[in-house]
Amino acid sequence: MPQIDTSKVSRWDLHGREYVVHIRRTGLQRTIRCATCGWRTGARFLPWLKAQEHLTRAHQATVDPSNRRVPSAGPPVPDH
């Protein structure tokens, strides 16, 4: 019996909406499915790259939530 693994790729658009593409692996085959629009395709190689491309092209979702940055508070103020 083949092992089944799942993962996801998520991105945000510039309005703060989250889009998720699920990747399901069964043996060597991977199925990619968008939770937002229902798009799906198969991929043997680089399924995460295909998922990112779909999110960019179809939903303009380019902000990676795992790459969060804390905005700086500005330059340091000298002590007097």
N, C-alpha and C positions, 0 to 999 in steps of 0.2 A: 504494500500500500504506500503511495507516495506521500511525502510529508508536505503539509500545507502551511505556508508562512504568509503573514500579511504585514504590510507597512503602509505608510502614507507620506505624501508630500503636500505641504500646505504653504500657501502664500497669501498675502493680503494685497488688496488694491490700494490706491491712494486715498480712498474714502474710508478705509479701515475695515472693509468687509473681508472675511476669510473664505478662501476657496480650498477644497481638499480633493486630492486625487488618491485613491486607494490602489495599492499594488498587491496583487495576490499571486503567490508563487506555488505552483504545483509541479514538482519535478523540475524540469528545465524550462518549462513554459511559464511566462508571467502575463497576467491579465491586468490591464490598467483601466480604471473606471473613475470618471469624474462624478463626485457626489452632487455637484451643482447642476450640470446640464445633461448628465447621463452618457456622455461620450465614452466610448470604450474601444480598446484596441489590444492586440497581443504584442508581446515583445520578448525576444530571447535575450537581447543585449541592451544594456543601458536604459532600463525602464524608468529610472528616476529622471534621467535627462529628458525623455519623451514626456513625462508628466510635467516637468518644469516648462517645457516648450508649449504644451497645451495651455497651461495656466497663463503664460505670457501672451500667447496669441489670442485665445478665445475670451479671456476674462481680464486682460491687462493687469493681472495680479503678479507683481514683481517684488514685493517686499517680503523678505524671508523672516518669519517670526522667530527663528532660532538665532538670528543674528541681530539681536536687540542692542541698541546703543543708548547709553544714558547721556542726554544732552549736557554739555558743560554749562556751568553757572556763570561763565564769563571769566575774565582775567582776575587773578588774585588781587586783593586790595592790600596795599602795604600798611603795616602797623606804624602808628605815630606815637 
